[in-house]
Amino acid sequence: MGHGHGHSHAQPAEPASQRVRTLLTWLLVPLALATIVGAALLYPFGHEQKTGADVGLHQKPVEAVVTGVQANCGEKCVAVTVRMDDGDARGQSITIPSVSGPGAPRFQVGDEVVLSYSGSQPQAAESYQIVDYQRGWSLVVLALVFAAAVLLLGRWQGLAALGALLLSFVVLVLFIMPSILAGQNPLMVAVVGAGLIMFVVLYLTHGVSARTSTAVLGTLVSLALIGVLGAVFSAAAELTGLDEDTINLVTVLGTDIDTRGLLLAGALIGALGVLDDVTVTQTSAVWELRRANDKLTWRELFAAGSRIGRDHLSSVVNTLVMAYAGAALPLLLAISLAGRSMGEVLTAQQIAQEIVRTLVGSIGLVAAVPVTTALAALIAVRQEVVPAAGGAPAESAKPAEPAEPAETAEPKTVKRAKPKPARIEGDLFTGYDPGKGPWERPSRPAARRAAPARREPPARRRSSGSP
């Protein structure tokens, strides 16, 4: 995200004028205080969330290794022998039947799997079920490759981006999830959490400057727009937010939770990262346009920045749509087999909520371009970035301005060369006496041929020296 912005962090921080700092302070400080107060009010201080057996989830994960596979337990069934590496029966081997066929996992000797233990007899095979593979090392390697790629290409900027990513994860796990599970309004929690992420991530990644502050403003305005539109259209479409995963969550919690707000919170958080990219790109574009030409007015900056934003917008919207479509692909395939019309498929609860989430997020992205561009143009024309930066060179140019002697030297050179002599009077062959009246070129060639015989040195001196 910072591929085109990291190079200018040090430059925009210096020239921010006093009026620009004052304007941004008046705009951002109330929003920052509202975010902090909202986080303090929504965080479930003193609340102990029940987990595991306390909420009816008695299954315990047990790590194991496959030591044998035999297809002799019946039709579409294989007997998988595993050795448990932890739990109450650590080191013991048991044989568990598993389904085989299309879509079922195919186990091989040496596979590291996860068992679900839900009984009271650790040695009984009936108390266990194979539920998943162990993926710890593969994910760790992938994470290391990702971090190495970011650091290799981004260097210090990449390190800041990784730190911002870690802090975003911290806000998600330690604030957003506990607050929603404690019964707080999911939409309000998502708005406050998104605000925390934006303040932390943008300032850490792009530095504290007028440019970054403008991007924060544009992001917060767009997030508010997404929240409002999501609430309006989810109510108009009578979306409940109840899908299979949400129903399981409500059942496990045993408490009332705003499932529609949970749907909107997902849309808000899903659009957060793309909004960051759009607002920072637009702000940087306007700042660079201002730096290149300080005579551009607000309207000209807005028009030029909007043209850049339109080129960026189509790919960004497509990215968001494809992300949601990819996540809902299995659902789309399943519904397409129901033999229902396209209208019925698109208006089904599961598909309709994805459509609302996608379109609301896309509208927020579209609105982020003019909103952020307008804010950046309004602030950029009020700061003395270019005059201040150009003032220093101007002062240093004053000592060099004694280049005036060079200007006086140029005419001397021209006089010595005499490329354009004064008006020539007289014939180059016969000479000219001003007392004889206006000069006329001889019309007869004979006169020209006879001219060299009458040529005398005084006449040549008179012709070349006449004014």
ChimeraX attribute file (.defattr): number of C-alpha atoms within 10 A of each C-alpha:
attribute: neighborCount
match mode: 1-to-1
recipient: residues
	/A:1	16
	/A:2	18
	/A:3	12
	/A:4	11
	/A:5	18
	/A:6	17
	/A:7	11
	/A:8	15
	/A:9	17
	/A:10	13
	/A:11	13
	/A:12	19
	/A:13	16
	/A:14	13
	/A:15	18
	/A:16	21
	/A:17	15
	/A:18	12
	/A:19	13
	/A:20	19
	/A:21	16
	/A:22	11
	/A:23	13
	/A:24	17
	/A:25	14
	/A:26	11
	/A:27	14
	/A:28	16
	/A:29	11
	/A:30	11
	/A:31	15
	/A:32	14
	/A:33	11
	/A:34	14
	/A:35	19
	/A:36	15
	/A:37	12
	/A:38	17
	/A:39	21
	/A:40	13
	/A:41	13
	/A:42	21
	/A:43	19
	/A:44	18
	/A:45	11
	/A:46	6
	/A:47	10
	/A:48	9
	/A:49	12
	/A:50	12
	/A:51	12
	/A:52	11
	/A:53	10
	/A:54	11
	/A:55	13
	/A:56	13
	/A:57	11
	/A:58	14
	/A:59	16
	/A:60	15
	/A:61	18
	/A:62	21
	/A:63	20
	/A:64	26
	/A:65	21
	/A:66	20
	/A:67	18
	/A:68	16
	/A:69	19
	/A:70	12
	/A:71	14
	/A:72	11
	/A:73	14
	/A:74	10
	/A:75	10
	/A:76	13
	/A:77	15
	/A:78	21
	/A:79	20
	/A:80	21
	/A:81	20
	/A:82	26
	/A:83	20
	/A:84	22
	/A:85	16
	/A:86	13
	/A:87	14
	/A:88	12
	/A:89	16
	/A:90	15
	/A:91	13
	/A:92	14
	/A:93	18
	/A:94	19
	/A:95	21
	/A:96	19
	/A:97	21
	/A:98	20
	/A:99	16
	/A:100	16
	/A:101	11
	/A:102	8
	/A:103	7
	/A:104	10
	/A:105	13
	/A:106	13
	/A:107	19
	/A:108	13
	/A:109	13
	/A:110	12
	/A:111	16
	/A:112	20
	/A:113	20
	/A:114	21
	/A:115	23
	/A:116	17
	/A:117	20
	/A:118	16
	/A:119	15
	/A:120	8
	/A:121	13
	/A:122	16
	/A:123	15
	/A:124	12
	/A:125	16
	/A:126	15
	/A:127	16
	/A:128	24
	/A:129	19
	/A:130	19
	/A:131	13
	/A:132	14
	/A:133	16
	/A:134	15
	/A:135	11
	/A:136	8
	/A:137	9
	/A:138	10
	/A:139	11
	/A:140	11
	/A:141	11
	/A:142	11
	/A:143	12
	/A:144	12
	/A:145	12
	/A:146	13
	/A:147	15
	/A:148	15
	/A:149	13
	/A:150	18
	/A:151	17
	/A:152	12
	/A:153	11
	/A:154	16
	/A:155	13
	/A:156	14
	/A:157	22
	/A:158	22
	/A:159	17
	/A:160	22
	/A:161	23
	/A:162	18
	/A:163	16
	/A:164	20
	/A:165	15
	/A:166	13
	/A:167	17
	/A:168	19
	/A:169	14
	/A:170	13
	/A:171	16
	/A:172	19
	/A:173	12
	/A:174	12
	/A:175	21
	/A:176	25
	/A:177	16
	/A:178	20
	/A:179	24
	/A:180	23
	/A:181	18
	/A:182	19
	/A:183	15
	/A:184	18
	/A:185	19
	/A:186	24
	/A:187	24
	/A:188	21
	/A:189	25
	/A:190	27
	/A:191	24
	/A:192	22
	/A:193	25
	/A:194	26
	/A:195	25
	/A:196	20
	/A:197	23
	/A:198	23
	/A:199	20
	/A:200	17
	/A:201	23
	/A:202	22
	/A:203	18
	/A:204	17
	/A:205	24
	/A:206	24
	/A:207	20
	/A:208	15
	/A:209	19
	/A:210	26
	/A:211	25
	/A:212	26
	/A:213	24
	/A:214	27
	/A:215	32
	/A:216	25
	/A:217	22
	/A:218	28
	/A:219	31
	/A:220	23
	/A:221	16
	/A:222	27
	/A:223	25
	/A:224	15
	/A:225	20
	/A:226	26
	/A:227	22
	/A:228	13
	/A:229	20
	/A:230	26
	/A:231	17
	/A:232	12
	/A:233	15
	/A:234	21
	/A:235	12
	/A:236	9
	/A:237	13
	/A:238	13
	/A:239	18
	/A:240	17
	/A:241	22
	/A:242	19
	/A:243	14
	/A:244	9
	/A:245	10
	/A:246	15
	/A:247	13
	/A:248	12
	/A:249	16
	/A:250	16
	/A:251	13
	/A:252	15
	/A:253	19
	/A:254	11
	/A:255	11
	/A:256	9
	/A:257	19
	/A:258	17
	/A:259	21
	/A:260	21
	/A:261	23
	/A:262	22
	/A:263	25
	/A:264	29
	/A:265	25
	/A:266	15
	/A:267	25
	/A:268	27
	/A:269	18
	/A:270	17
	/A:271	22
	/A:272	22
	/A:273	15
	/A:274	19
	/A:275	27
	/A:276	22
	/A:277	19
	/A:278	23
	/A:279	29
	/A:280	25
	/A:281	24
	/A:282	29
	/A:283	29
	/A:284	23
	/A:285	23
	/A:286	29
	/A:287	25
	/A:288	15
	/A:289	19
	/A:290	22
	/A:291	19
	/A:292	11
	/A:293	12
	/A:294	17
	/A:295	12
	/A:296	16
	/A:297	15
	/A:298	19
	/A:299	12
	/A:300	14
	/A:301	25
	/A:302	23
	/A:303	17
	/A:304	17
	/A:305	27
	/A:306	22
	/A:307	12
	/A:308	17
	/A:309	22
	/A:310	13
	/A:311	10
	/A:312	16
	/A:313	19
	/A:314	11
	/A:315	11
	/A:316	18
	/A:317	20
	/A:318	11
	/A:319	14
	/A:320	20
	/A:321	18
	/A:322	14
	/A:323	14
	/A:324	16
	/A:325	17
	/A:326	12
	/A:327	11
	/A:328	14
	/A:329	13
	/A:330	11
	/A:331	13
	/A:332	16
	/A:333	10
	/A:334	9
	/A:335	18
	/A:336	13
	/A:337	8
	/A:338	9
	/A:339	9
	/A:340	11
	/A:341	9
	/A:342	10
	/A:343	8
	/A:344	13
	/A:345	17
	/A:346	17
	/A:347	13
	/A:348	12
	/A:349	18
	/A:350	20
	/A:351	18
	/A:352	19
	/A:353	26
	/A:354	20
	/A:355	17
	/A:356	20
	/A:357	26
	/A:358	22
	/A:359	19
	/A:360	25
	/A:361	31
	/A:362	23
	/A:363	15
	/A:364	26
	/A:365	29
	/A:366	20
	/A:367	16
	/A:368	27
	/A:369	27
	/A:370	20
	/A:371	22
	/A:372	31
	/A:373	30
	/A:374	24
	/A:375	19
	/A:376	30
	/A:377	29
	/A:378	19
	/A:379	22
	/A:380	28
	/A:381	20
	/A:382	15
	/A:383	19
	/A:384	18
	/A:385	22
	/A:386	18
	/A:387	14
	/A:388	15
	/A:389	14
	/A:390	13
	/A:391	12
	/A:392	10
	/A:393	11
	/A:394	14
	/A:395	11
	/A:396	10
	/A:397	11
	/A:398	10
	/A:399	9
	/A:400	10
	/A:401	11
	/A:402	10
	/A:403	11
	/A:404	10
	/A:405	9
	/A:406	9
	/A:407	10
	/A:408	10
	/A:409	11
	/A:410	11
	/A:411	11
	/A:412	11
	/A:413	10
	/A:414	11
	/A:415	11
	/A:416	8
	/A:417	10
	/A:418	10
	/A:419	8
	/A:420	8
	/A:421	8
	/A:422	8
	/A:423	8
	/A:424	12
	/A:425	17
	/A:426	21
	/A:427	17
	/A:428	14
	/A:429	19
	/A:430	20
	/A:431	21
	/A:432	21
	/A:433	16
	/A:434	12
	/A:435	6
	/A:436	7
	/A:437	8
	/A:438	10
	/A:439	13
	/A:440	9
	/A:441	8
	/A:442	11
	/A:443	8
	/A:444	8
	/A:445	9
	/A:446	9
	/A:447	12
	/A:448	15
	/A:449	10
	/A:450	12
	/A:451	16
	/A:452	11
	/A:453	10
	/A:454	11
	/A:455	14
	/A:456	13
	/A:457	9
	/A:458	9
	/A:459	18
	/A:460	18
	/A:461	11
	/A:462	14
	/A:463	21
	/A:464	14
	/A:465	10
	/A:466	14
	/A:467	9
